[in-house]
């Protein structure tokens, strides 16, 4: 999947990233590394658009979750497949989810440990729970590629390990921004490091630790 | 566009004072043939000893006031909700502007010609202008809602799903808050519609006054204030459907006189077509318009502006002096409670009812209209400024009483004071026009006159002229506010939780 070709990326006049090439093979799990502000979210947004342009099904876990706080966790999960259905079907789902849809969404919520919170409004959940709802929405959506921006930043370390396994098994390919290098090494098959507006590291998950640490040096 | 010169606040205030001074010689402020003090004494005696003897009539008028307000606001909200997602389309936006540029009372007067004096007229007279207002405000609320969940859905999701799943839920709470505020306005509108014949509190008030039953009129006032002051206690989201059902039952019992068939078609195809065109003489159209301009629109417009400009200055004086009335640090604890009570009373009553009361005292002149507009709008602004004044961070050794008012509150809130007065200016023009129905020679007088003579073509032109004037003043006020650096005012009723009456949070 050839995603970006010498692209300048960013918001407004001054690009955050310059001359970016990005090619991701099916089956690759790419971890984006770099200190905050390095342009990970920008790169993810551009990759998502490029993937969708190629007609691929993308599941997104944004850093800010982008949930609808007033709706229940279950309905936020159901949002993952709205574009598979027409307006009438979706309206009926909003009023009262069909039994099969509800069961499927509940199964996903169970896999992130939120069974008992399924019918609570998202605005009443804790930060970690909200993040897991956002993950569940992407899991329920499924697809060719997962794009996730710090999807495990608000859950505790033990939970993060378990959730990492869940999402690892759910998607063939993924591009994930992670600040936790240990977690990244456990999940990814390939590492991409950003610094100073460029890709400064692109290698397998076996890249020596000191090269990775160098990314975070100012 | 080159940046326009910023205006000084004092300069704007001085300008409006100068205009008002120029208007003064043309203002008819006489109280000829009336002894206001005697009338006031009788009225005060009635209000202090409200007579609930006519309980059946009062209860029915109250229930119908509620029913018309609830149905009208619900229908208007529904219309607005339908239009809001499409507000960026010019056709929808202009429809909404046209709907809201005509006052409820004028809508009622026109609708009566088509639908008769019945339930439909009352409900539509509220629903149509409110629909236009709702469309604008709800579209703003939707635009300001978090766009991220809708973005997440991707481009393949249809518009209705996107709206219902990812936009409406985010805006729901603010929309409900705004609807509650609109219901309060609707209660005022509904009561006022009684003065043109609907069986609401205004009608009952008018008939009690005509019979000299001041005690019963006082009872209506008490009921009305209570109704509005307790709005947030009895109107709960869960109870909406029950209230609407009750309103439908109430309205179903109203007997409407039958209208001849084809009234709507006759209205559209014949009645509102200018007479020269109807009679097949297009050449006479221009003289017809010129006559109408000379005999009705220009004099009506002049009187409307005189009333509005003088009322604006009175509003300013009331608000300027009253802005600390609810601040305990200025008034003392008891004084602030009394101040609060006064502002609540003046805010709760529509300008129109206040003007009606003053008319009983002073007789027909511009004075009742100016007093009513000035006191009502002044109280609204004073209340809003007072709320801000109470929230001002003060140093621990800040002064109290008048010194605090003069040295802290007045200078720190002066910008908001001017912005709020400008904001109410357009509303005052609309209301001044309406006052004509009470017999003051503003635009509404000529409109009412034309309708009474069944010259609906003339009425239509006057109505359109009124709409244009209101829109022009709105644009002027907006530009003045922008040049004062106070352009970003939100619609009233949004945000702040105000116990009673209009709220206009965070001016400036």
Interface residues (C-beta under 8 A of the other chain):
Chain A: X52 X58 X60 X62 X64 X66 X67 X68 X69 X70 X71 X75 X79 X82 X83 X85 X86 X87 X90 X91 X94
Chain B: X146 X148 X149 X151 X152 X153 X154 X155 X156 X157 X158 X159 X160 X161 X164 X165 X166 X169 X170 X172 X173
